[in-house]
């Protein structure tokens, strides 16, 4: 009966597609901050550490040997830490 929920006229109704929104300016700026200390404020909390990796959908911040993966969609602001 689940078949009745699909629209046979729409070729995409059976093929879900992933959509991701990338902020190219944030992505470019983050790449310039690789291996630098920074503070990342997210919608929940802040993370202070070294930026290790930058991907279009997330970043990796190293804090005292632990790695934190932060989704770029959750970032409010970033401050380079001197």
N, C-alpha and C positions, 0 to 999 in steps of 0.2 A: 504493500500500500504506500510505501514511501515514494515510489515512482511517480505517483500522482502529484507530488509537490514540485516536480520539475516541469519547466516550460519547454516542450519539444521544439518550439519555433526558435528558441534562443540557444545558439550553439555553445554559449558559455555557461549555461545553467548547470551542466554536469562537470565542468572543469573550473574549480575555484582557482583564483589567481592571487598571488601574494602582491600586495602593494606596499611600498615603503617610501616614505618621504624623507629626502636628504636635504639638509641645509648646506649648500655648497660653500658658503662663506664660513660657517662654523667648521666644517670639515677642513678647509684650507688653513684656517688659523690654528686649529688643533695640530695639524701636521707640522707647523712652524714651532710648536711647543714640545715636540718629542724630546724625551729624556730630561725635561726640566721639571722642577717642583712647581706644583700648582694647587689651587683650591677649586673644587668643583661643587657648586651648589645645585642640588637636585630638588625636585618637588617634595622629597621626604627629609633629606638630611644633607650634610656636606661631607666631602671626602678630601683629605689633604695628603698628597703624596707625589710620586714621580709618574709622569705620563709615559707609559711604555709602548702602547700600540694605539693606532687610530684606524677605525674602520668606518664605513659610511653609516652604520647603524649603532655602533657602540665604541667605547674607548676602554682601555685597560689602565688602571691606576695602581701602582705598587705602593703599599703602605707597610713598612716594617717587614718586608718579605712576603706579605700576603697580597694577592691580586684581587682587585675589585673590578667588575665589569659593569660599566655604567652606560645605559642606553642614551644615545644622544637626544632622543625625543623627551627625556626626563630632565635634561640639563636646563637650568634657569640662567646661570652665569658661571663664568670661569675667570679666575684671577691668578696670574702668574705669581708664584711665591718666591721671593728673592732669597 
